[in-house]
Amino acid sequence: MTNPITTADTPQDAHIRRKLATLWLLVMLNMVYADILAFVSAFITPGVIDTLMSGYSGSVKLSQPLLLVSALLIEVPIMMILLSRFLGYRPNRICNLVAAPLTFLFVLGGVETDPFYLFLAAIQLSLLLTIAWTAMRWRTPATVPQGSPIS
């Protein structure tokens, strides 16, 4: 037997999905640009290339497991661009409320003291707070009878 009441994807819900996906895209673009500028900075800052060649980034020992963890954590905002657009209300909201703080901590963990990085990290953190705020305020879509023009 089918349920005569279904959850509708209202225009407001579609707007929230687009907004979340766009915010995640902006987070990702800022992360990519911060990494590009970090590479450029490494070439113009004396001693940084030598430190990298010795297997360290600052005081952090570079290793394959560390790079894998970094790759997994960067995949979160990449996947959230897609998931925010296509997941249903409940899993979408939950994923955003988990992914935003996780990515927030990832950004904080990578903070360097270069002014360009602090600027881009502040933008990323602001965007992540906006994502969390949007997901928290997103309410359950209205239920409508199946077969109505909205469903």
C-alpha positions in Angstrom: 0.0 0.0 0.0 1.3 3.4 -0.9 1.4 6.4 1.5 -1.1 9.1 0.3 1.0 11.8 2.1 4.5 12.5 0.7 7.2 15.0 1.5 7.3 17.6 -1.2 10.4 19.3 -2.5 9.1 22.8 -2.3 10.7 25.7 -4.1 12.1 26.8 -0.7 13.7 23.4 -0.3 15.2 23.5 -3.7 16.6 27.0 -2.9 18.2 25.7 0.3 19.8 22.8 -1.6 21.2 25.2 -4.2 22.4 27.5 -1.5 24.2 24.8 0.4 25.8 23.3 -2.7 27.0 26.8 -3.7 28.4 27.5 -0.3 30.3 24.2 -0.3 31.7 25.1 -3.8 32.9 28.5 -2.4 34.6 26.7 0.5 36.3 24.3 -2.0 37.5 27.1 -4.3 39.0 29.0 -1.3 40.7 25.8 -0.1 42.2 25.2 -3.6 43.4 28.8 -3.9 45.0 28.8 -0.4 46.9 25.6 -1.4 48.0 27.2 -4.7 49.2 30.3 -2.9 51.0 28.1 -0.3 53.0 26.5 -3.1 53.9 29.9 -4.5 54.8 31.1 -1.0 57.1 28.1 -0.6 59.1 29.2 -3.6 59.6 32.8 -2.5 60.3 32.1 1.2 64.0 31.2 1.8 64.5 27.7 3.3 60.9 26.4 2.8 61.8 24.2 -0.2 64.8 22.7 1.7 62.5 22.0 4.7 59.9 20.3 2.4 62.7 18.3 0.7 63.7 17.0 4.1 60.2 15.7 4.7 58.8 18.4 6.9 56.2 21.1 6.5 57.1 23.5 9.3 57.3 21.2 12.3 55.0 18.5 10.9 56.7 15.3 9.6 55.2 14.5 6.2 54.2 10.9 5.7 51.9 8.8 3.5 49.4 8.2 6.3 49.2 12.0 6.9 48.7 12.6 3.2 45.9 10.0 3.1 44.1 11.6 6.1 44.4 14.9 4.4 43.0 13.5 1.2 40.1 12.0 3.1 39.3 15.2 4.9 39.5 17.3 1.7 37.0 14.9 0.1 34.3 15.9 2.6 33.7 19.4 1.1 34.1 18.0 -2.4 31.4 15.4 -1.8 29.2 17.9 0.0 28.8 20.0 -3.2 27.1 17.0 -4.8 25.3 15.6 -1.7 23.8 19.0 -0.7 22.2 19.2 -4.1 20.7 15.7 -4.4 20.2 14.1 -0.9 16.7 14.2 0.6 15.9 16.6 3.4 16.8 14.6 6.4 20.1 13.0 5.2 21.1 16.3 3.6 20.6 18.2 6.8 22.5 15.6 8.9 25.4 15.5 6.4 25.7 19.3 6.4 25.6 19.4 10.2 28.3 16.8 10.5 30.5 17.9 7.5 30.6 21.7 8.4 32.1 21.3 11.9 34.5 18.5 10.6 35.7 20.8 7.8 35.9 23.7 10.2 38.3 21.7 12.4 40.3 20.7 9.3 40.7 24.4 8.3 41.7 25.3 11.8 44.2 22.5 11.9 46.0 23.8 8.8 46.2 27.4 9.9 49.5 29.0 9.1 50.6 32.6 9.9 50.9 33.8 6.3 48.5 36.8 5.9 47.0 35.3 2.6 46.3 32.0 4.5 44.7 33.7 7.5 42.5 35.8 5.1 41.4 32.7 3.1 40.9 30.6 6.2 38.6 33.4 7.7 36.5 33.3 4.5 36.3 29.4 4.7 35.3 29.5 8.3 32.7 32.1 7.7 31.2 30.1 4.8 31.2 26.9 7.0 29.4 28.8 9.8 26.8 29.9 7.2 26.4 26.3 6.0 25.8 25.1 9.6 23.4 28.0 10.3 21.5 27.3 7.1 21.3 23.5 7.8 20.2 24.2 11.4 17.4 26.5 10.4 16.2 24.3 7.5 12.8 23.0 8.6 11.0 19.8 7.6 9.3 20.2 4.2 5.6 20.4 4.2 3.6 17.2 3.6 1.1 17.3 0.8 -1.3 14.7 -0.6 0.3 12.5 -3.2 -0.7 13.6 -6.8 -1.1 17.3 -5.9 0.6 19.8 -8.2 3.5 20.3 -5.8 4.5 16.6 -5.4 
